[in-house]
Amino acid sequence: MTLQIHNLAKHYGSTPVFANVSLDVVPGEFVAIVGESGVGKSTLLNCMAGLDHWDQGTVQLEGVDVGALNEDQRALLRREKVGFVFQAFHVLPHLDVMQNVALPLMLLGQDYADRVQAMLEAVGLGALGARLPQQLSGGQLQRVAIARALVHNPRLLLADEPTGNLDPSTAALVMQALVQQCRAHGTSLVLVTHSAAATEKADRVLHLDTDGLSQP
């Protein structure tokens, strides 16, 4: 998916979060965004997905002006074309692994059994579909989140510190699964991270501060 951000700015009241953010992401590209804590990296991701509002500038996904859409239209765009991986996993504890991963396909009204099983196999969880989240490790939970984010073949994947809660060896395995699946499906990936190991796999690394994005 082509993502185009032009001159984006965000404030909370009179406090600027970021300004002058411009970014073009081409289909299949992996862009990592780094920066100090509190500079607005997660907020920027939320703006890319239309989950948050901004004060100036434009966000376009495949030529669609996200800012011109109403909330229902934004939700439909995300449901069909965007995946999101959070640091905190956000799996539903009362659903098993297969049901958690199937949620995006269920919302789209699509058959899911074969697709979900293939996705679980791809992230190394093929035998764990019937387990509940509380029976999994942190690394396994994050791979469930990755599988769920990718199961509907989104054109853009947004990942917010997906390895931040994991030990280094587990984080490396999770990043490998994430990047492999995005590469395999031609999915554009924008990753927010503090991890130097995660940025090593990126096509581009950009630094966010209050003045915008720049090469670190």
Disulfide bonds with the S-S distance in Angstrom:
none
